[in-house]
């Protein structure tokens, strides 16, 4: 085993243990091959290719308008690329519907909170468990033993997530009454309630203060350790990216310009030029 210690903003440090040789034996769970996407005459993505390992956090970065969220939309089925192929667990995702992809275990969060603000925290998470319920409308209306049993089973699953994310004290709170940082944690909990096999996080820490970012960063690490779920992270905070990512893929004007460990990406002339808006020296 070896231990990787990573500093976080504010001076605290996160320590994560990885078995020796894990990177050598890792299998790819997501393969993106030559993805092209355009809207009319605008080329949004241009032959983008990379892979995500089964125990890996890959950060997707780039300047505004680089195509990061558009690529997540292609993976999750919101956009249909005009070129290329996306495979998840050796099965094609390209052309599948959003709900079909979600059922396969590809789950995403969005830049804004897409929560049911008028519902409680626990009800927001229970919505994500609906696909596990097998009773029909008549069963629900009469509230027989079957729907009660199934609801109790799924509520137990939700309670485990609430405990994991330290949201027990807010289980009955209306989401609209919560501060922004807690809402983002609820959003993460709803993703976990879908039993993900891959999580796509689209700027999960946007708008957070330093303390909220540190909390969410720890939960992302805990998810990888406890749930064994790979993650694709889109994030503008480079401190967070360098702290959390195993590998960084950089997009610029829809084209991949780098794919390497964080330390190497930080020193890449092409990446520096893209972010500073100048040519290579």
Backbone bond lengths (Angstrom), bond angles and torsions (degrees), N, CA, C in turn:
res aa  C-N    CA-C-N  psi(-1)  N-CA   C-N-CA  omega(-1)  CA-C   N-CA-C  phi
1 X - - - 1.464 - - 1.525 109.94 -
2 X 1.325 116.41 151.58 1.450 119.31 169.92 1.515 108.47 -135.65
3 X 1.323 116.87 155.43 1.460 122.56 -175.02 1.518 109.25 -113.20
4 X 1.312 115.53 129.36 1.460 121.45 176.42 1.526 107.84 -107.56
5 X 1.316 116.72 120.11 1.453 121.54 179.00 1.505 109.02 -106.49
6 X 1.330 116.04 127.23 1.457 120.54 -173.90 1.518 110.16 -123.52
7 X 1.333 118.17 129.61 1.462 119.70 176.72 1.516 110.77 -76.79
8 X 1.319 115.33 147.98 1.458 121.08 173.69 1.521 108.93 -119.86
9 X 1.324 114.50 162.13 1.454 118.57 177.33 1.515 110.11 -55.14
10 X 1.331 115.88 142.08 1.450 120.69 -179.16 1.506 113.33 94.00
11 X 1.360 116.73 -3.06 1.452 120.45 174.33 1.507 114.65 96.18
12 X 1.346 120.03 -12.29 1.453 120.93 178.31 1.516 109.93 -75.27
13 X 1.332 114.89 163.30 1.456 119.28 -176.96 1.522 109.21 -132.72
14 X 1.332 114.68 144.17 1.454 121.31 176.17 1.514 108.81 -108.08
15 X 1.324 116.23 136.38 1.457 120.40 -178.64 1.518 108.74 -119.39
16 X 1.319 116.93 121.81 1.456 122.77 -175.63 1.515 108.98 -125.54
17 X 1.334 116.92 135.36 1.458 121.38 -177.34 1.512 110.09 -103.70
18 X 1.327 116.64 130.50 1.454 122.58 176.88 1.522 109.04 -122.50
19 X 1.344 118.98 137.44 1.453 120.24 174.81 1.523 111.01 -66.38
20 X 1.321 116.24 144.22 1.455 120.69 175.22 1.523 109.30 -62.78
21 X 1.321 115.68 133.86 1.459 120.39 176.82 1.505 114.78 88.06
22 X 1.351 118.03 0.57 1.464 119.53 -176.58 1.517 111.52 -63.32
23 X 1.336 117.58 -36.72 1.457 119.83 -178.82 1.531 111.57 -69.83
24 X 1.354 115.46 -29.58 1.462 117.90 -179.33 1.517 111.92 -71.87
25 X 1.366 117.01 -28.43 1.459 119.70 -174.37 1.526 113.02 -101.12
26 X 1.315 117.07 -1.22 1.454 120.25 -174.57 1.526 112.61 -67.68
27 X 1.319 116.08 136.66 1.453 122.91 175.89 1.528 109.34 -95.19
28 X 1.318 116.14 148.63 1.464 120.37 176.17 1.521 109.09 -78.43
29 X 1.338 116.23 130.44 1.457 120.43 176.82 1.520 111.01 -101.53
30 X 1.337 116.68 -27.23 1.458 121.87 -179.98 1.524 109.06 -129.22
31 X 1.327 116.37 128.62 1.468 121.69 178.55 1.524 108.86 -125.82
32 X 1.311 115.13 120.60 1.459 122.19 178.93 1.515 107.68 -110.51
33 X 1.328 117.08 120.40 1.458 121.21 -171.49 1.526 110.95 -124.70
34 X 1.307 115.67 112.84 1.477 122.96 170.50 1.535 112.79 52.07
35 X 1.327 116.44 44.85 1.463 120.20 -177.66 1.526 110.34 -73.67
36 X 1.326 114.93 127.93 1.456 122.06 174.64 1.516 109.69 -123.85
37 X 1.328 115.79 137.77 1.459 120.84 -179.28 1.512 108.35 -142.53
38 X 1.317 116.52 133.56 1.463 120.06 176.01 1.516 109.85 -142.17
39 X 1.312 114.68 150.42 1.454 123.06 174.29 1.525 106.95 -117.35
40 X 1.318 116.20 104.41 1.461 119.66 -174.51 1.519 109.25 62.60
41 X 1.321 116.81 -123.71 1.460 120.22 179.94 1.514 114.18 -91.57
42 X 1.327 117.49 4.55 1.463 121.18 -177.96 1.525 109.82 -96.41
43 X 1.318 116.48 120.14 1.460 121.90 177.51 1.528 108.09 -86.95
44 X 1.331 116.63 112.06 1.465 121.83 -175.96 1.521 111.16 -90.70
45 X 1.330 117.07 -41.82 1.464 122.57 177.40 1.514 108.78 -130.28
46 X 1.324 115.18 138.37 1.458 120.13 -173.80 1.529 110.58 -129.23
47 X 1.353 116.59 96.65 1.472 122.73 175.20 1.525 112.27 52.53
48 X 1.335 116.44 51.76 1.462 121.48 179.80 1.524 109.59 -84.37
49 X 1.330 115.95 130.63 1.464 121.77 178.93 1.525 109.85 -139.19
50 X 1.324 116.66 134.69 1.463 122.20 167.91 1.518 108.48 -169.24
51 X 1.323 116.16 171.01 1.455 122.05 -179.45 1.520 110.04 -125.04
52 X 1.332 115.04 157.86 1.454 121.82 174.51 1.517 107.88 -125.07
53 X 1.332 116.58 125.28 1.452 121.03 179.43 1.511 112.30 -75.18
54 X 1.322 115.94 163.16 1.463 121.52 -175.58 1.520 112.98 -71.29
55 X 1.325 118.34 -12.04 1.462 121.44 176.64 1.526 108.54 -137.49
56 X 1.331 116.00 57.52 1.450 120.37 -171.17 1.524 110.52 -140.67
57 X 1.324 115.72 144.03 1.455 121.16 169.06 1.522 107.53 -109.86
58 X 1.317 115.62 113.96 1.461 122.51 179.25 1.517 108.24 -105.91
59 X 1.322 116.23 122.92 1.456 121.15 176.36 1.515 109.55 -92.43
60 X 1.314 115.81 136.78 1.465 122.89 178.43 1.518 106.88 -112.49
61 X 1.327 116.83 112.87 1.461 120.50 -174.72 1.524 110.08 -126.47
62 X 1.317 114.92 170.14 1.450 121.76 178.34 1.507 109.64 157.50
63 X 1.324 117.91 162.77 1.468 120.59 178.00 1.526 111.34 -62.13
64 X 1.330 116.63 165.94 1.467 120.48 175.94 1.523 110.39 -54.73
65 X 1.333 116.28 135.44 1.454 120.66 -179.65 1.513 114.48 82.71
66 X 1.341 117.27 9.93 1.466 120.07 -178.06 1.522 112.74 -74.58
67 X 1.346 117.79 -19.02 1.461 120.46 179.52 1.517 113.99 108.94
68 X 1.334 117.82 12.18 1.462 121.14 -174.88 1.533 111.95 -64.76
69 X 1.329 116.43 -55.19 1.466 119.39 -179.61 1.523 111.62 -65.90
70 X 1.328 116.57 -32.76 1.469 119.84 177.09 1.518 110.74 -62.78
71 X 1.339 117.02 -37.37 1.459 120.02 177.85 1.525 110.75 -67.44
72 X 1.342 117.22 -41.54 1.461 119.22 175.40 1.526 110.85 -61.16
73 X 1.323 116.80 -37.15 1.465 120.32 177.81 1.524 111.72 -65.14
74 X 1.325 117.03 -33.33 1.468 120.53 175.81 1.526 110.90 -68.49
75 X 1.327 116.77 -42.47 1.462 120.60 -179.69 1.522 110.74 -64.60
76 X 1.344 116.79 -42.00 1.463 120.38 -174.69 1.520 113.48 -88.46
77 X 1.335 118.04 -1.63 1.458 120.98 173.01 1.506 115.91 94.56
78 X 1.327 118.71 -0.21 1.461 120.46 178.12 1.530 111.47 -71.49
79 X 1.328 116.73 -32.50 1.460 122.17 173.21 1.523 108.40 -116.71
80 X 1.316 115.30 149.40 1.457 120.61 176.07 1.523 108.34 -113.19
81 X 1.338 118.12 111.47 1.471 119.94 -178.33 1.516 111.01 -64.74
82 X 1.334 115.24 149.34 1.468 118.62 179.15 1.524 111.02 -86.30
83 X 1.330 117.05 -6.67 1.461 120.55 -176.66 1.521 108.98 -152.60
84 X 1.321 116.51 146.97 1.454 121.70 174.10 1.516 113.44 96.83
85 X 1.326 115.16 -174.27 1.463 121.52 -173.99 1.520 109.45 -146.34
86 X 1.331 116.06 142.97 1.455 122.89 174.88 1.520 108.00 -123.83
87 X 1.327 116.88 122.52 1.460 122.68 179.59 1.522 109.74 -115.46
88 X 1.330 115.38 136.66 1.453 121.87 174.63 1.519 108.13 -125.30
89 X 1.332 115.91 121.44 1.469 120.22 -174.93 1.523 111.35 52.77
90 X 1.331 115.24 40.97 1.473 123.22 177.27 1.526 113.39 67.23
91 X 1.321 117.40 15.61 1.458 121.58 174.96 1.518 109.13 -117.91
92 X 1.326 116.53 139.38 1.462 120.85 -176.54 1.517 111.08 -70.23
93 X 1.340 115.92 131.92 1.463 121.95 171.84 1.514 111.61 -97.10
94 X 1.316 116.93 -23.57 1.459 121.45 -175.38 1.525 110.33 -58.82
95 X 1.322 116.66 124.37 1.460 121.25 -179.94 1.511 114.47 91.40
96 X 1.344 117.98 -9.97 1.468 120.81 177.52 1.528 110.15 -74.88
97 X 1.314 116.75 155.97 1.457 121.47 177.13 1.525 110.34 -77.07
98 X 1.334 115.54 163.67 1.461 120.85 -179.81 1.521 111.18 -58.89
99 X 1.338 117.16 -48.24 1.460 119.60 -177.04 1.519 112.22 -68.53
100 X 1.335 117.78 -31.28 1.454 120.80 177.36 1.529 110.56 -67.23
101 X 1.324 116.49 -41.77 1.459 120.69 178.59 1.519 110.36 -65.60
102 X 1.329 117.36 -40.57 1.469 120.63 177.85 1.518 111.09 -62.56
103 X 1.339 116.98 -38.61 1.461 119.95 178.46 1.524 111.78 -65.19
104 X 1.320 117.38 -26.71 1.468 120.75 177.14 1.527 111.70 -75.78
105 X 1.335 117.52 -10.15 1.449 120.23 176.82 1.512 115.03 106.41
106 X 1.344 117.90 7.26 1.470 121.41 176.34 1.521 107.33 -91.88
107 X 1.313 116.48 109.27 1.461 122.74 -171.59 1.522 108.88 -120.59
108 X 1.329 116.74 141.22 1.463 119.23 -179.06 1.518 111.15 -133.80
109 X 1.330 114.17 155.73 1.450 121.70 167.49 1.524 107.07 -110.68
110 X 1.340 115.54 167.48 1.460 120.52 -175.97 1.523 110.13 -118.42
111 X 1.332 115.19 166.21 1.462 120.13 -179.15 1.522 111.15 -59.42
112 X 1.324 117.29 -44.67 1.459 121.10 176.37 1.516 109.76 -93.97
113 X 1.316 115.71 164.64 1.468 120.42 177.60 1.520 110.11 -76.15
114 X 1.317 117.09 110.11 1.458 121.75 177.10 1.526 109.07 -97.50
115 X 1.326 116.04 57.45 1.455 121.98 -176.62 1.524 110.48 -105.51
116 X 1.336 116.05 164.28 1.457 121.52 172.46 1.527 106.99 -86.89
117 X 1.324 116.09 94.96 1.459 121.29 -170.61 1.520 113.00 -63.82
118 X 1.317 117.48 -28.17 1.459 120.32 -176.75 1.527 112.48 -84.47
119 X 1.348 116.71 -7.90 1.465 120.86 179.75 1.519 110.78 -97.56
120 X 1.324 115.51 163.51 1.462 120.79 177.13 1.525 110.32 -74.93
121 X 1.331 115.20 168.79 1.460 120.66 177.40 1.521 110.40 -59.99
122 X 1.320 117.23 -47.65 1.458 120.12 -176.82 1.528 110.92 -65.25
123 X 1.320 118.28 -36.14 1.464 120.10 178.86 1.525 111.18 -68.60
124 X 1.336 117.77 -35.83 1.462 120.29 175.89 1.519 110.92 -60.65
125 X 1.325 117.23 -41.02 1.462 120.09 179.42 1.523 111.58 -73.04
126 X 1.341 116.46 -35.33 1.463 119.53 179.08 1.523 111.61 -64.06
127 X 1.340 117.20 -31.71 1.463 120.15 176.78 1.526 110.46 -57.08
128 X 1.320 117.03 -36.86 1.463 120.55 -178.96 1.527 112.69 -72.82
129 X 1.312 117.46 -14.21 1.462 121.07 179.73 1.521 112.58 -93.27
130 X 1.339 118.05 2.14 1.463 119.85 -172.37 1.518 112.70 -61.95
131 X 1.342 117.25 -29.49 1.468 118.59 -176.85 1.527 112.41 -69.52
132 X 1.333 117.07 -13.64 1.458 120.33 178.00 1.522 112.18 -87.98
133 X 1.328 116.64 -9.97 1.458 120.18 -177.46 1.527 110.38 -84.27
134 X 1.315 116.65 137.86 1.463 121.32 -174.93 1.523 113.45 -118.27
135 X 1.316 118.05 2.46 1.463 118.46 179.84 1.527 110.38 -85.01
136 X 1.339 115.96 159.94 1.455 120.77 -176.70 1.528 111.42 -102.65
137 X 1.320 116.41 -176.75 1.459 121.84 -176.00 1.522 112.07 -62.68
138 X 1.322 116.96 -39.42 1.465 120.07 179.20 1.523 110.51 -64.78
139 X 1.354 116.48 -43.14 1.469 120.39 177.04 1.523 110.66 -57.89
140 X 1.331 115.31 -43.17 1.463 119.53 -178.47 1.527 111.10 -65.82
141 X 1.329 116.60 -39.75 1.468 120.43 -177.94 1.527 110.75 -67.36
142 X 1.325 116.71 -41.85 1.461 120.66 -177.93 1.528 112.36 -84.89
143 X 1.338 115.10 -15.91 1.468 122.01 176.95 1.533 111.74 52.96
144 X 1.343 115.02 55.31 1.447 121.57 178.38 1.523 110.81 -77.26
145 X 1.325 115.06 -172.83 1.467 120.77 -176.29 1.526 112.08 -63.97
146 X 1.325 117.91 -38.44 1.458 120.37 -177.05 1.529 112.91 -60.49
147 X 1.344 119.44 -53.43 1.461 118.06 178.80 1.522 112.95 -63.33
148 X 1.321 117.43 -34.71 1.463 119.55 178.43 1.527 110.56 -63.58
149 X 1.312 115.62 -43.91 1.464 120.48 -179.21 1.521 111.09 -63.99
150 X 1.332 115.95 -43.30 1.463 119.51 -178.62 1.524 111.46 -69.04
151 X 1.319 117.68 -40.69 1.462 121.19 177.31 1.525 110.70 -61.54
152 X 1.327 117.02 -41.48 1.464 120.92 179.63 1.529 110.59 -64.59
153 X 1.323 116.71 -39.46 1.470 120.43 178.71 1.517 111.09 -62.88
154 X 1.318 116.63 -45.78 1.465 119.40 -178.58 1.524 111.37 -72.07
155 X 1.314 117.77 -30.52 1.467 120.18 176.56 1.531 109.76 -65.64
156 X 1.322 117.60 -35.45 1.462 120.08 176.39 1.525 110.76 -62.86
157 X 1.339 116.65 -40.90 1.462 120.31 177.78 1.521 110.78 -63.19
158 X 1.330 117.16 -40.52 1.464 121.12 178.90 1.523 110.75 -66.20
159 X 1.335 117.19 -39.55 1.463 120.22 179.85 1.534 111.08 -62.80
160 X 1.315 116.98 -35.30 1.467 119.23 177.48 1.526 110.92 -64.70
161 X 1.327 116.45 -37.67 1.469 120.44 178.46 1.522 110.57 -69.23
162 X 1.324 116.96 -41.79 1.462 120.33 177.59 1.524 111.00 -58.98
163 X 1.321 116.06 -41.82 1.459 119.81 178.33 1.528 110.93 -66.80
164 X 1.313 116.41 -42.19 1.463 121.38 -179.33 1.527 111.39 -59.99
165 X 1.327 116.49 -41.33 1.470 121.58 -177.65 1.525 112.81 -94.19
166 X 1.339 115.97 7.73 1.469 121.66 178.12 1.536 110.96 56.34
167 X 1.326 114.19 48.41 1.464 120.86 178.96 1.531 112.07 -113.79
168 X 1.342 116.94 12.20 1.469 118.72 -175.46 1.527 112.14 -57.79
169 X 1.327 116.37 -39.08 1.463 119.82 -176.52 1.526 112.66 -67.93
170 X 1.347 116.23 -15.55 1.473 120.45 -176.35 1.525 112.11 -110.90
171 X 1.334 118.07 10.65 1.465 120.35 -172.03 1.528 112.40 -55.48
172 X 1.317 117.92 -37.43 1.464 120.49 -176.83 1.531 112.48 -101.37
173 X 1.319 116.90 4.66 1.461 119.86 179.42 1.523 110.27 -74.58
174 X 1.319 116.79 141.01 1.460 121.21 174.22 1.537 108.03 -70.55
175 X 1.310 116.92 131.78 1.460 120.90 -173.89 1.526 111.75 -57.44
176 X 1.331 117.36 -37.36 1.464 120.34 -178.89 1.527 112.56 -60.81
177 X 1.332 117.35 -20.80 1.463 120.78 -178.60 1.527 112.69 -87.42
178 X 1.327 117.58 -6.36 1.463 121.00 -174.58 1.515 111.16 -88.31
179 X 1.345 117.33 150.44 1.468 120.00 172.81 1.521 110.40 -67.68
180 X 1.329 114.80 163.10 1.466 121.07 -172.04 1.528 112.50 -57.87
181 X 1.331 117.20 -43.46 1.459 120.03 -178.08 1.511 112.97 -60.54
182 X 1.342 116.87 -39.80 1.460 120.16 178.05 1.522 111.48 -70.07
183 X 1.320 117.05 -34.67 1.472 119.16 176.72 1.529 110.48 -61.09
184 X 1.321 116.57 -41.16 1.463 119.69 179.09 1.530 110.41 -64.80
185 X 1.326 116.86 -33.34 1.463 120.07 177.61 1.533 110.22 -69.63
186 X 1.325 116.58 -37.73 1.465 120.21 175.38 1.531 110.01 -62.98
187 X 1.316 116.50 -40.48 1.462 121.03 177.85 1.528 110.61 -60.03
188 X 1.326 116.50 -41.63 1.463 120.63 176.30 1.524 110.59 -64.78
189 X 1.337 116.30 -39.98 1.460 119.65 177.82 1.510 112.71 -62.77
190 X 1.318 116.27 -37.86 1.468 119.42 178.48 1.523 110.81 -65.00
191 X 1.339 116.56 -35.79 1.465 119.74 175.79 1.530 110.38 -64.58
192 X 1.330 117.32 -41.88 1.465 120.67 178.67 1.525 111.42 -65.21
193 X 1.330 116.87 -32.52 1.460 120.58 -179.30 1.521 112.37 -66.28
194 X 1.317 117.23 -15.41 1.467 121.09 177.92 1.530 112.40 -86.41
195 X 1.349 116.96 6.39 1.474 121.47 -178.54 1.528 111.28 55.39
196 X 1.333 117.66 60.24 1.470 120.12 -173.92 1.516 113.38 -70.18
197 X 1.319 114.63 149.95 1.464 122.02 168.85 1.523 110.29 -110.20
198 X 1.332 116.31 -11.48 1.457 124.18 172.59 1.524 107.07 -154.73
199 X 1.345 116.95 131.95 1.460 120.59 179.31 1.521 109.47 -113.44
200 X 1.321 115.91 130.18 1.461 123.20 175.10 1.524 107.39 -106.45
201 X 1.326 117.01 114.35 1.463 122.26 -178.06 1.519 109.07 -107.20
202 X 1.330 115.96 113.43 1.460 121.11 -177.60 1.530 109.37 -99.44
203 X 1.318 116.04 98.80 1.465 123.90 -179.65 1.527 111.64 48.80
204 X 1.330 117.87 58.54 1.468 120.19 -176.42 1.524 113.57 -66.50
205 X 1.338 118.38 -20.36 1.465 120.89 -175.52 1.519 113.35 -106.29
206 X 1.328 116.73 9.20 1.466 119.99 178.36 1.517 110.35 -61.71
207 X 1.331 116.86 131.88 1.455 121.90 177.67 1.510 115.48 82.30
208 X 1.338 117.88 3.02 1.463 121.01 -179.24 1.518 111.17 -90.59
209 X 1.335 115.23 154.33 1.453 119.65 170.87 1.525 109.73 -83.36
210 X 1.326 116.79 176.58 1.473 121.21 -174.23 1.525 111.22 -60.24
211 X 1.327 117.95 -44.60 1.459 120.77 -177.73 1.524 111.32 -64.46
212 X 1.314 117.14 -41.52 1.468 120.74 179.15 1.521 110.82 -65.14
213 X 1.331 116.82 -38.69 1.470 119.76 177.79 1.524 111.24 -63.68
214 X 1.321 117.11 -42.09 1.463 120.57 179.30 1.521 111.00 -62.44
215 X 1.334 116.59 -41.86 1.464 120.43 178.71 1.527 111.01 -61.84
216 X 1.332 116.44 -48.60 1.459 119.42 -177.55 1.524 111.08 -66.96
217 X 1.333 117.38 -35.88 1.463 120.64 177.68 1.526 110.57 -60.69
218 X 1.308 116.60 -40.85 1.470 120.01 178.52 1.528 111.22 -64.57
219 X 1.335 115.72 -39.05 1.464 118.14 179.18 1.532 111.15 -67.11
220 X 1.326 117.74 -36.65 1.469 120.36 176.94 1.528 109.77 -62.02
221 X 1.325 117.05 -43.56 1.465 120.44 177.44 1.527 110.63 -63.62
222 X 1.329 116.68 -42.43 1.467 120.35 179.14 1.522 111.47 -62.59
223 X 1.328 116.81 -38.29 1.467 120.16 178.34 1.517 110.32 -61.29
224 X 1.320 116.56 -43.54 1.471 119.69 179.66 1.522 111.28 -63.99
225 X 1.327 116.17 -39.37 1.455 120.20 -177.35 1.535 111.88 -75.52
226 X 1.346 117.21 -47.13 1.459 121.30 -173.40 1.525 112.75 -85.13
227 X 1.344 117.15 -36.66 1.457 121.08 -174.84 1.525 112.20 -99.14
228 X 1.334 116.52 -13.85 1.478 121.40 179.77 1.524 111.39 56.03
229 X 1.323 115.75 44.62 1.461 120.98 -177.79 1.528 109.27 -110.13
230 X 1.332 118.80 126.11 1.472 120.30 174.26 1.523 110.86 -70.69
231 X 1.328 115.43 156.96 1.462 120.94 -173.38 1.524 109.72 -135.58
232 X 1.334 115.70 138.62 1.464 121.98 165.68 1.515 105.88 -111.22
233 X 1.329 116.06 120.86 1.459 122.26 -173.00 1.517 110.89 -116.25
234 X 1.329 116.56 122.31 1.459 121.92 169.14 1.524 106.79 -99.81
235 X 1.332 116.76 123.47 1.452 120.05 -174.97 1.519 110.26 -156.18
236 X 1.337 115.75 137.58 1.461 121.19 179.21 1.528 112.73 -89.42
237 X 1.327 117.19 -21.59 1.459 120.19 -179.19 1.526 108.98 -77.11
238 X 1.325 116.69 105.52 1.455 120.51 -175.27 1.524 112.57 -67.27
239 X 1.338 117.06 -27.19 1.458 118.87 175.28 1.513 111.19 -63.15
240 X 1.329 116.72 -43.70 1.456 121.58 177.82 1.526 110.56 -63.68
241 X 1.329 116.76 -44.69 1.465 121.10 -179.20 1.518 110.72 -59.74
242 X 1.329 116.74 -47.82 1.456 119.84 -177.89 1.520 112.00 -68.18
243 X 1.333 117.15 -28.83 1.463 120.90 177.27 1.524 112.32 -70.43
244 X 1.342 116.56 -40.60 1.460 120.67 -166.84 1.519 115.55 -101.30
245 X 1.327 117.75 -31.19 1.464 120.32 -166.97 1.526 112.59 -78.85
246 X 1.334 115.94 141.75 1.459 122.03 167.49 1.525 110.34 -82.37
247 X 1.338 114.09 -32.88 1.465 119.84 -178.43 1.522 107.80 -148.49
248 X 1.340 115.26 149.81 1.455 121.18 -177.28 1.527 109.14 -124.21
249 X 1.329 116.36 127.35 1.461 123.00 174.01 1.528 106.91 -107.65
250 X 1.327 116.15 127.79 1.459 121.21 -175.76 1.527 109.48 -111.75
251 X 1.347 115.48 127.67 1.459 121.55 175.05 1.520 109.86 -108.62
252 X 1.323 115.84 145.54 1.463 121.53 175.02 1.519 107.67 -145.60
253 X 1.333 116.54 118.60 1.466 122.14 -175.90 1.531 111.23 51.87
254 X 1.342 116.30 40.18 1.459 121.51 175.48 1.509 115.72 80.13
255 X 1.333 117.68 3.62 1.463 121.98 -179.05 1.519 109.90 -115.64
256 X 1.321 117.43 137.84 1.460 120.65 176.66 1.522 109.28 -74.82
257 X 1.348 116.02 124.96 1.463 119.98 -179.50 1.520 112.47 -114.34
258 X 1.340 118.07 -7.78 1.461 120.23 177.88 1.522 109.11 -160.66
259 X 1.335 116.00 150.72 1.456 123.42 177.07 1.517 106.09 -156.25
260 X 1.340 116.51 97.00 1.463 120.12 -171.12 1.521 109.69 -162.63
261 X 1.344 117.38 170.44 1.467 120.17 173.63 1.521 110.87 -60.48
262 X 1.342 117.34 157.08 1.467 120.61 -175.32 1.526 114.47 -53.89
263 X 1.325 117.75 -42.94 1.464 120.35 -177.00 1.517 111.38 -61.98
264 X 1.334 116.83 -38.27 1.460 120.43 -179.71 1.521 111.18 -71.41
265 X 1.334 116.20 -38.55 1.466 119.82 -179.43 1.525 111.03 -64.75
266 X 1.325 117.01 -36.95 1.458 120.60 179.87 1.527 112.42 -59.36
267 X 1.325 116.40 -28.43 1.465 120.81 -175.62 1.523 112.57 -101.33
268 X 1.335 117.13 1.05 1.458 120.33 -175.98 1.528 110.68 -74.28
269 X 1.333 117.01 125.34 1.466 121.47 -177.49 1.528 111.82 -61.34
270 X 1.329 116.77 -39.28 1.460 120.03 -179.10 1.512 112.15 -65.17
271 X 1.342 117.03 -38.66 1.453 121.08 178.21 1.527 110.62 -67.34
272 X 1.321 115.91 -45.10 1.462 120.11 178.44 1.522 110.87 -59.63
273 X 1.323 116.58 -43.11 1.461 120.29 179.57 1.519 111.70 -63.52
274 X 1.350 117.33 -39.75 1.468 120.91 -179.70 1.519 111.25 -63.66
275 X 1.317 117.03 -41.45 1.458 120.22 -177.75 1.520 112.91 -77.38
276 X 1.323 116.81 -30.56 1.465 119.97 -179.97 1.519 112.70 -90.89
277 X 1.346 116.07 -10.70 1.463 120.04 177.22 1.506 113.66 71.95
278 X 1.339 116.38 36.39 1.464 119.73 177.79 1.512 109.07 -138.37
279 X 1.305 115.98 164.89 1.454 121.13 177.70 1.513 111.19 -75.68
280 X 1.311 115.61 166.57 1.461 120.14 177.07 1.518 110.21 -65.78
281 X 1.326 115.03 144.12 1.458 118.86 177.98 1.516 110.50 -84.06
